[in-house]
Each structure stands twice: as C-alpha cells, then as structure tokens.
Amino acid sequence: MLDVFLQTLPFFLIVGLGYGAGRTGFFTESATAWLTKFVFYFALSAMLFRFSANLSFAEVLDWTFVAAYLWGTAFVYLIATLVAFLRRLSIEETAIEAQCAAIGNTGFLGVPMLTLLLGQAAIGPVMLVLAVDLIVFGSLVVILVTGSRDARMSLGILRTVGLGLVKNPMIVSIVLGFAWSGLRLPIPDPMNQFLSILGGAATPGALFAIGASLASKSAERPMVAGWLSFCKLVLHPAFVALAALVLFPVEPFAAAVMISAAALPVAGNVYIIAQHYRVAPHRVSASILISTASAVITVSLVIGWVSGLH
C-alpha cells in the first residue's frame, strides 16, 4: 500500500504546487483560466485523440462494462438525490449535489494518472468511464436544471444538451480518434510526434490547473460538502465495485480501472455547471476542495486494493 501511495503522491504534489502558486497570487485566476483552456482544448484533446486513434472501437466498447459503471454510478446518484429531497432542496440543487456525489475528475486527473499508474491497457476503460460521465450524466444535470426552471421538457433543452456534447473537445477528440482508427489510417510520424509532444503537456498542465483552481475555492458549508465528498470517494467506488465484481462481472483488469476511476474526487466541470446556472456554486466549490484533499489518501487505498484484482 505504501508503494501505491508513493506512486500517486507525485501527481498530488503537482496539484499542491498549483494550489500554492494560486494561493500566493503568483498564479492569478485569469492565468489559471487560460491554462485550463489550453489543457482542455489542446493538450488533453491531443492525448485523447492519439490514444483513441491507436485503439479499436469494437474492442474498447464493452456493454457489460458500461452497464456495471452505469448501475454503480446511478445508485450513488439516487442516494444523494434522496438525501437532498429529505432536506427539502429544490430539483436544481438536488441535481447539482447528485452530480458532485457521482461524477469524478476523470478527464483532468483520471486519464493522465490512471494510464501512467495502471499502464497503457487502462486507456480504453478510462475513456469509456469518461464517455458515460459526459454523455449520460453530463446531459442529465442540464436536463434536470433547465427542465425544472421551464417546468417542462422542450426541444430547446435537447438542443442545449446536443450542442454541449458536440462542442466538448474531449468527446470530439475521442470520436475523431476512433473514426481515424476505424478507417485503418496510420498516423504519420510527424503527426504522431506532434500529438505526443502536445499531449505530454496534458498531465502536468491538468494537475497544476486543478491545484491552482482549488486556491480560489472556499470550504463553506463543510458538513454538506463532507457528505458529498464521502459519497464520491467512498460510496461511489464501493457500489461500482459491487456492480463490476458481483452484479455485472467485468474482466478483472477493466474492473480495477473502473473502480479506480470511480474513486476520483469531484469533477471540476460540476463547478462550471453550478456557476453557469447559479445553483449552489459554493457548495460545489467546497466539495471539490475537500474531496481533492482527501483523495491523496483514499485514491491510493483504492488503487492499492484493486491492484490485487488482476
């Protein structure tokens, strides 16, 4: 377990470095925003395209895997929803809290960290988790928030969801990569080197950006944020493990990757959604801060445990 902790520690040290740079004012909020944009639209997109272009979509797509992850994630989503309803929260606040409880930082933290820690074979399962998070649950939160405000479903909501997916560079780069792979086109050496160099900036850039963005987060309403962090770091990997190992048995290595991805802290894009719709941004901010700080220990424990599954 100590070995796993020491392997994950460098990743969180870069997060800590970004946090220190942001906290001291050396790295301003505008600088963090521009770095995040560079990673999101360029470095991470190059990494995802290169990964998917070298994979076969038919081999990556595993419906049992998708069913297991969907079941485990939806179960935690429903637990958080039920608790929010018992607290008499609005549908909008409930949707945002459920998103905090079930959606991890797979894009910025999971893709670079898990592929390095668990090996290149983890790429396919991690991208499946990312795709389910973005397509299913990313769409669901928009539908719930906008639908509750309009008091009905409309074509406008579906249009918003569709445009959001089409404009998401992570979805676009994965789809284009698999399309390239499907055409059986080799990646020319100059292009491969270009993608490799640009994609190489994704890991340190994303980790530093996570830390710098946390510097502007506040730990308001720590009790609620603590509950949501518990859901994300403990309940989510636990129920995903139950689904992947018992209910919908998944190949051991893929199950290990899925459970590790489920153990990641609250995703930063939940804050973007909360801020955009003006729904509990401080609560989400605190959840991201607490879950990311706690993940230094919890992620190491989960990865250490799943390492024995394969």
N, C-alpha and C positions, 0 to 999 in steps of 0.2 A: 504493500500500500504506500509506503514511503517513496518507493521508486516512482510510482504513478504521480504522487504529489509533486515530486521534484521535476517530473516531465511537464506537468501542467503549469508549474509555477512561473516559468519564463513568459508564458502567454499573459498571465495576470500581472506580472511585473511591468509589461509594456502598457497594460491598461492603467496600472498605478502611475507609471511615468506620465501618461497622458493626463491623468487626473491631477497630478502635481503641477504640470505645466498650465493646465486650465485654472486650477485653484489659485496659483500665484499671479495670474494675469499675464504670464509670459505668452500663453496661447489664448487669444481672445475668443469670444463666442463666434464672431464672424469668421475667424480663422478656422475654427472647428467646423463651421457650416461648410466652408469651401473644401476642407479636407474630406469631410463626409461625402460631399458631392463628387469629388474626384474618385474616391473609393467606390461609391455606389454606381456611378455611370461608366467608369473606365476600368479601374484595376480589377474589381470583383467581377465585372462583366467579362473581361478578358479571361480571367481564371475559369469562370463557369463555361464559357464558350469552348475553351481549349479542352476542359475536362469532358464535356458532353460530346464534342466532335470526335473524341477518341473512344467513345462508348457506343454500344449497340442499344438502341431504344428498346428493342424487343427483349434484350437480356436484362435491362435495368428495370423495366416495368414488371412489377410483381403484385398482383391484385390481393394476394393473401397479406403481403406486407402493408399495402395501403389500408386494407380492412382492419388489421391489428392496430395500426397507428391511429386511424380514424376513431375506432372504438375507445381506445385508451384516452385520447385527447378529448373526445366528445363527453366522456364520463366525467372528467375533471371540469370541463366547461359547464356541464349541468350542475355539478356540486356547487361551483362558485355562483351560478345563476340562482340556485335555490336559496343559498345563504343571503344573497343580495335581496331577493324577494322578501325573505323573512325580515330583513332590515328595512323593508318598505322603500327601496330605492326605485327610481324611475327605470324604464326599459333602457334608456340611453346609458345611464350609469351602470346598470346591470351588464349590458353588452361590453362595456369597456373593462369592467372588473373581470368578467369571464375571459376576455382576451388576455389580460395580464396573467391569469391563472394557468392558461393553457398554451400560450404561444411564446416560444423561446427565441433567442437571438441566433437563429440558425445561419442566416446569411453572413453577418459580420463576424461572428465568433465560431459557429459550428463548422462551416465549410473549411476555413483555413486550419482551425485547431484539430478537428477530428481526422482530417485527411493526413495530417502530419503525425498525429499520435497513433492512429489505428491503421495507417497505411493507405495506399492508393485504392485498394479494394473498397474503402469506405465511401468513395466518391459517389457511386450510384445510389446507395441507400440514403446518404445525406441529402442529395438533390431531390429524391422522392419525398422526404420529410419536408424540405423547403417548398416544394411544389404544392403539397397538400395544405401547408400552412397559408401560403399566399392565395391559392385558388379557392379553397373551401372556406377557411376561417377568416381570411382577409376580406372575402366577399361578404360573409355572414355579418360581420360587425358593421359594415357600411349599410347593408340592407336593414338591419335592426335599428340603427341610429336614425337613418334618413326616413325609414318607414314609420317609425314611431312619431316623428315630427310631422309627417304628412298624414298620419293616421290611416294610411293605405299603401298598398303596393302600386307602383306605377312603372311605365316604360322608362321614365326618366331615371329611376333608381337603377334599373338594369343597365341603362346606358352608362351611368356613372361607374358602376361596377366593371362593365366591359372595358371602358376606356382606361380605368385604373390598372387592369391586368395588361392591356396592350401596351401601356406606357411604362410598365415596370421593367427596368433593364435586366433584372435577374430572370424574369420569365422569358423575356425576348431572347437573351443570350443563350439560355438553355434550349429553347425551341429551335433557334438558328443552328446551334451546335449539333443537335440531334438530326436536323434536316441535312446538314453537311455530312454527317456520319451516314445517314440513310442513302445519300447519293454516292456513297463509297468514294468520295473525293479525298485524295491525300492532301495533307496540309503542307504547302511548300515550305522549305526550310526557313527562308527569311520571315514568312508569316508566323511560323511556329516559334521562332526566336523572339519576334515582336510580342506575341501573345504571352510567351514565357516571362519575358522581362517585365512587361506591364502587369501581368497577373501576379508576379512576385511581389509587387508593391501592395497587394491586397491584404496580406496577413499583418505586417507591421502597421500599415496605414489604418486598417479597420480597428485593430486593437487600440492604437493610440487615440483614434477618433472616439471610440467608446469611452475611454477614460476621460478625455477632455470634455465630452458632453456630460459626463456624470458630475463634473465640477460645478455645473450650473443647476444641478438637481437639488431639491430640498427634501428632508425627511419629515414632511408634515404628515399628520395622521398615521403615526408609526404602527398603531395596532392593526389598522386595516391593511396597510402595506405589508406588515409582517405576516398576516393571514394569506394574502395573495402570493407572497414570496414562498410561504410554506406549500401552498398548492402547486406552485411552479417547480420548486426544487425537490419536493418530496412526493407529493401525491401524483404529479404527472408522470415521472419515471416509474413510480410503483404500479400505476394502472396500465401504463404502456407495457411494462414487463409482464404483468398478468395476461394481457392480451396476446403479446408476442410469444410467450413461452407456454401458455396453457390453452387459451380460448381459440386463437388462430395461430398454431405453431408455425413459426418462421425459421428459416435456416439460421443456425446459431450465430454466425458472424453478423449477418444482416440484423438479427435481433439485438445484438450487442451495440451496433451502431445506432439503431433506432432508440434504444433506451438511453444511450449517452446523449443523443440529440434532445431527448425529452427532458434531460436533467439541466439543460442550459438555462441561464437566467432570463428574465422578462425581456422581450424584444424591444429595441429602441423605436421601431416603427409604430408601436402601440401609442407612444407619447405623441408622435407626429399626428396620428389619427385623433387622439384626445384633444390636442391643441387645435387642430383644424376645426373640429366640431364643437370646441369649447365645452367638453364634458370631462370633468374631474382630472385635469392635467396634473395637478399637484399630487394627487393620489397615485397616478401612474408614475410620476417622477420619483416618488418615494419608493415605490415597488421596484423600479429598475435599480435604484441605488442600493437598497437593502439586498435584493436578490443577487446582484452582481458581486457585492462584497462577500456575501455568504457562499457564493458559488466557488470561491477559491478552495473551500474545504469540500463542499457537497459534490461538486463535479468530479473531484479527484476520487472520492469514495465510490461514486457510481462507476466511473471508468475502471477503477481497481476491481470492483465486483464483477463487471461484465467481461473483463479480460479472461475470466475463468470459464466463460461460456463457449469459447471457440478454441 
